[in-house]
Amino acid sequence: MSKDVGGVIHERGYVYNFHFHLVWVTKYRYEAFTTPKLVTEMADILTKIARLNEVTIEQMEVMPDHIHLLLSFKPKYAPTNVV
């Protein structure tokens, strides 16, 4: 896999530049990620899961009551399956 200057990813047989913005919110907006340790653990878990499933996390921000993820993945995967 190679990346262009414009962010285009060239794969065997196809080219793509697909980004998906995902926001996860805790139930009732409960502030679950209140310490640096919890934020780091959640980031590590999400990074490990993404790596195992061929998903690239372009950007991630863990807030006390929600998480923002900017994801990139191959077009052969449906966004609903990635989530």
Order of alpha helices (4+ residues) and beta strands (2+ residues): beta-beta-beta-beta-alpha-beta-beta-alpha
